[in-house]
Amino acid sequence: MDLSDHQAMSAYTNPGVSQGDRYRISIAIDVVNTRALWNAALSRGLMAPGATFEDVVDTIGPCDDPAIADCLAMLALPADLKGCLVDDFTIDPALPRGVMEASRPWTGASAAR
């Protein structure tokens, strides 16, 4: 696949998908190096116009005691997702490996609007 394939795909519209259909993208990650995560979140945060070191640390916590969910949010929330509106974004601690939460299946509806 080359650049022209990507351009053709981006111009493609699926007639069966109407504007406003909701999709859920899920990933599960293991944080194995909190210092690397914190440094990456700090770097991303400092790219915001007018952001200071103190502002970012207030958001993600200090390096020796990072707010993991806030660091992940700083890195995971897309700055720009062409053609999409991010309506709901959450980061929750995961259940233990292999355990699925069957009590609340996702319905496509969002509580945070």
C-alpha positions in Angstrom: 0.0 0.0 0.0 1.4 3.4 -0.9 0.3 7.0 -0.3 -2.2 6.9 -3.2 -3.9 4.0 -1.6 -4.4 6.0 1.6 -5.7 9.0 -0.3 -8.2 6.8 -2.2 -9.3 5.2 1.1 -9.7 8.6 2.8 -11.9 9.8 -0.1 -14.1 6.7 0.1 -17.4 7.0 1.8 -19.5 4.0 2.8 -23.0 4.6 1.7 -24.2 2.2 4.4 -22.7 4.3 7.2 -24.7 7.4 7.8 -23.2 10.5 9.4 -23.2 10.3 13.2 -22.9 6.5 13.6 -21.0 5.7 16.7 -18.1 3.4 17.0 -16.1 2.2 20.0 -12.3 1.7 19.9 -10.9 -0.1 22.8 -7.3 -1.0 23.7 -5.9 -2.6 26.8 -2.4 -1.8 27.8 0.1 -2.6 30.5 2.0 0.3 31.9 5.5 -1.1 32.3 7.5 2.0 32.7 5.8 4.9 34.5 8.8 7.2 34.1 8.7 6.8 30.3 4.9 7.3 30.3 5.3 10.4 32.5 8.0 11.9 30.3 6.0 11.3 27.1 2.9 12.9 28.7 5.0 15.9 29.9 6.3 16.4 26.3 2.8 16.2 24.8 1.4 18.6 27.5 4.2 21.1 26.9 3.2 21.3 23.2 -0.1 23.0 24.2 -0.1 26.7 23.5 0.8 28.6 26.7 1.4 25.4 28.8 4.0 25.6 31.5 5.9 22.8 33.2 3.9 23.6 36.4 0.6 23.4 34.5 1.4 20.0 33.0 2.7 18.6 36.3 -0.5 19.8 38.0 -2.4 17.7 35.4 -0.3 14.5 35.3 1.3 14.6 38.7 5.0 14.6 39.7 7.4 12.2 38.0 7.9 10.2 41.3 4.1 9.8 41.8 2.4 10.2 38.3 -1.3 10.2 37.8 -1.3 7.2 35.4 -4.8 7.8 34.0 -4.1 11.4 33.4 -0.8 10.6 31.7 -2.6 8.0 29.5 -5.3 10.6 28.7 -2.7 13.1 27.7 -1.2 10.7 25.2 -4.3 8.7 24.1 -6.8 11.4 23.3 -6.5 12.2 19.6 -5.8 15.9 19.0 -7.5 15.6 15.6 -9.5 12.7 14.2 -10.6 13.9 10.7 -14.3 13.5 10.1 -15.0 12.6 13.7 -16.3 14.2 16.9 -15.0 12.6 20.1 -18.1 12.5 22.2 -16.9 10.4 25.1 -13.5 9.5 26.4 -12.7 7.5 29.5 -9.8 5.7 31.0 -10.5 3.2 33.7 -8.3 0.7 35.5 -8.6 -2.6 33.7 -10.0 -5.8 35.2 -7.5 -8.6 35.8 -6.3 -10.3 32.6 -8.9 -12.7 31.1 -11.8 -11.2 33.1 -14.5 -9.6 31.0 -17.1 -7.3 32.5 -20.3 -8.9 31.4 -22.6 -6.9 33.7 -22.5 -3.8 31.6 -22.3 -4.5 27.9 -21.7 -1.4 25.8 -24.8 -0.3 23.9 -23.3 2.5 21.8 -24.9 5.1 24.1 -22.9 7.4 26.1 -23.6 8.7 29.6 -21.3 11.7 29.1 -22.7 14.1 26.5 
